[in-house]
């Protein structure tokens, strides 16, 4: 069971904490803006491709939230790594699927030049 509020960050150098927090906050703000743009694009286009890209951008927001939670001692390092690598995997699979589906049927099923 996770214990929230336990600020046991022995892995975090106190001198580097402000830099790390600033970088993660910038990443969070950037991904939230991109996620908003993705939502807008999906609302205008309404295609599966735009929905999947929006989901990927949402996963990036989630990754930033996990990072901030870890810095503030709300997410244990083990959970941080498990969640982070799972999110990375989901992003990679989704992007590869979207790229694969973006070609024409002729391009997808062609085995030679």
C-alpha positions as a LaTeX table, in Angstrom:
\begin{tabular}{lrrr}
\hline
Residue & $x$ (\AA) & $y$ (\AA) & $z$ (\AA) \\
\hline
Unk1 & 0.00 & 0.00 & 0.00 \\
Unk2 & 1.28 & 3.47 & $-0.87$ \\
Unk3 & 1.77 & 5.95 & 1.93 \\
Unk4 & 1.16 & 9.45 & 0.66 \\
Unk5 & 2.96 & 12.37 & 2.18 \\
Unk6 & 6.03 & 10.40 & 3.25 \\
Unk7 & 8.77 & 12.77 & 2.11 \\
Unk8 & 11.59 & 10.26 & 2.14 \\
Unk9 & 13.68 & 11.32 & $-0.87$ \\
Unk10 & 17.13 & 10.02 & 0.04 \\
Unk11 & 17.84 & 9.62 & $-3.69$ \\
Unk12 & 17.35 & 13.36 & $-4.34$ \\
Unk13 & 20.24 & 15.74 & $-3.71$ \\
Unk14 & 18.73 & 18.82 & $-1.96$ \\
Unk15 & 20.90 & 21.15 & $-4.07$ \\
Unk16 & 19.52 & 19.69 & $-7.31$ \\
Unk17 & 15.90 & 19.45 & $-6.16$ \\
Unk18 & 14.91 & 22.95 & $-7.39$ \\
Unk19 & 16.41 & 22.24 & $-10.82$ \\
Unk20 & 14.65 & 18.90 & $-11.08$ \\
Unk21 & 11.33 & 20.39 & $-9.98$ \\
Unk22 & 11.69 & 23.24 & $-12.48$ \\
Unk23 & 12.44 & 20.84 & $-15.35$ \\
Unk24 & 9.53 & 18.55 & $-14.48$ \\
Unk25 & 7.18 & 21.55 & $-14.12$ \\
Unk26 & 8.26 & 22.85 & $-17.53$ \\
Unk27 & 7.68 & 19.40 & $-19.00$ \\
Unk28 & 4.26 & 19.22 & $-17.34$ \\
Unk29 & 3.22 & 22.64 & $-18.63$ \\
Unk30 & 4.49 & 21.82 & $-22.11$ \\
Unk31 & 2.71 & 18.48 & $-22.26$ \\
Unk32 & $-0.53$ & 19.96 & $-20.90$ \\
Unk33 & $-0.41$ & 22.59 & $-23.67$ \\
Unk34 & 0.28 & 19.90 & $-26.28$ \\
Unk35 & $-2.50$ & 17.73 & $-24.84$ \\
Unk36 & $-4.88$ & 20.71 & $-25.13$ \\
Unk37 & $-3.82$ & 21.18 & $-28.76$ \\
Unk38 & $-4.40$ & 17.47 & $-29.32$ \\
Unk39 & $-7.89$ & 17.70 & $-27.84$ \\
Unk40 & $-8.65$ & 20.67 & $-30.07$ \\
Unk41 & $-7.34$ & 18.85 & $-33.15$ \\
Unk42 & $-9.34$ & 15.75 & $-32.28$ \\
Unk43 & $-12.50$ & 17.79 & $-31.75$ \\
Unk44 & $-12.06$ & 19.30 & $-35.22$ \\
Unk45 & $-11.05$ & 16.12 & $-37.09$ \\
Unk46 & $-12.67$ & 13.38 & $-35.03$ \\
Unk47 & $-10.59$ & 10.56 & $-36.54$ \\
Unk48 & $-9.10$ & 7.58 & $-34.76$ \\
Unk49 & $-5.61$ & 8.82 & $-35.66$ \\
Unk50 & $-6.17$ & 12.14 & $-33.90$ \\
Unk51 & $-7.70$ & 10.37 & $-30.91$ \\
Unk52 & $-4.66$ & 8.09 & $-30.54$ \\
Unk53 & $-2.23$ & 11.00 & $-30.80$ \\
Unk54 & $-4.26$ & 12.82 & $-28.14$ \\
Unk55 & $-4.06$ & 9.73 & $-25.93$ \\
Unk56 & $-0.26$ & 9.69 & $-26.38$ \\
Unk57 & $-0.08$ & 13.35 & $-25.36$ \\
Unk58 & $-2.23$ & 12.55 & $-22.33$ \\
Unk59 & 0.19 & 9.77 & $-21.40$ \\
Unk60 & 3.02 & 12.30 & $-21.51$ \\
Unk61 & 1.08 & 14.46 & $-19.05$ \\
Unk62 & 0.66 & 11.42 & $-16.82$ \\
Unk63 & 4.39 & 10.77 & $-16.97$ \\
Unk64 & 5.08 & 14.31 & $-15.75$ \\
Unk65 & 2.58 & 13.87 & $-12.92$ \\
Unk66 & 4.33 & 10.65 & $-11.86$ \\
Unk67 & 7.65 & 12.50 & $-11.91$ \\
Unk68 & 6.35 & 15.32 & $-9.72$ \\
Unk69 & 4.75 & 12.82 & $-7.37$ \\
Unk70 & 8.10 & 11.07 & $-7.00$ \\
Unk71 & 9.97 & 14.29 & $-6.26$ \\
Unk72 & 7.44 & 15.23 & $-3.57$ \\
Unk73 & 7.56 & 11.77 & $-2.01$ \\
Unk74 & 4.04 & 10.75 & $-3.05$ \\
Unk75 & 5.12 & 8.06 & $-5.52$ \\
Unk76 & 7.74 & 5.50 & $-4.43$ \\
Unk77 & 10.70 & 5.07 & $-6.76$ \\
Unk78 & 9.66 & 1.51 & $-7.65$ \\
Unk79 & 6.20 & 2.67 & $-8.71$ \\
Unk80 & 7.81 & 5.61 & $-10.54$ \\
Unk81 & 9.91 & 3.26 & $-12.65$ \\
Unk82 & 7.10 & 0.79 & $-13.24$ \\
Unk83 & 4.68 & 3.55 & $-14.29$ \\
Unk84 & 7.27 & 5.45 & $-16.33$ \\
Unk85 & 8.40 & 2.44 & $-18.35$ \\
Unk86 & 4.81 & 1.28 & $-18.85$ \\
Unk87 & 3.88 & 4.72 & $-20.16$ \\
Unk88 & 6.94 & 4.72 & $-22.43$ \\
Unk89 & 5.90 & 1.34 & $-23.82$ \\
Unk90 & 2.30 & 2.46 & $-24.40$ \\
Unk91 & 3.48 & 5.63 & $-26.16$ \\
Unk92 & 5.86 & 3.70 & $-28.42$ \\
Unk93 & 3.26 & 1.08 & $-29.34$ \\
Unk94 & 0.58 & 3.68 & $-30.02$ \\
Unk95 & 2.84 & 5.88 & $-32.15$ \\
Unk96 & 4.06 & 2.87 & $-34.14$ \\
Unk97 & 0.46 & 1.76 & $-34.68$ \\
Unk98 & $-0.56$ & 5.23 & $-35.91$ \\
Unk99 & 2.43 & 5.34 & $-38.27$ \\
Unk100 & 1.67 & 1.85 & $-39.56$ \\
Unk101 & $-1.97$ & 2.74 & $-40.15$ \\
Unk102 & $-1.12$ & 6.02 & $-41.90$ \\
Unk103 & 0.16 & 4.35 & $-45.08$ \\
Unk104 & $-2.11$ & 3.31 & $-47.92$ \\
Unk105 & $-3.24$ & $-0.31$ & $-48.14$ \\
Unk106 & $-0.93$ & $-0.80$ & $-51.12$ \\
Unk107 & 2.06 & 0.48 & $-49.14$ \\
Unk108 & 1.17 & $-1.64$ & $-46.07$ \\
Unk109 & 0.92 & $-4.92$ & $-47.95$ \\
Unk110 & 3.78 & $-4.43$ & $-50.39$ \\
Unk111 & 6.66 & $-6.81$ & $-49.69$ \\
Unk112 & 9.15 & $-5.69$ & $-52.32$ \\
Unk113 & 10.15 & $-2.90$ & $-54.64$ \\
\hline
\end{tabular}
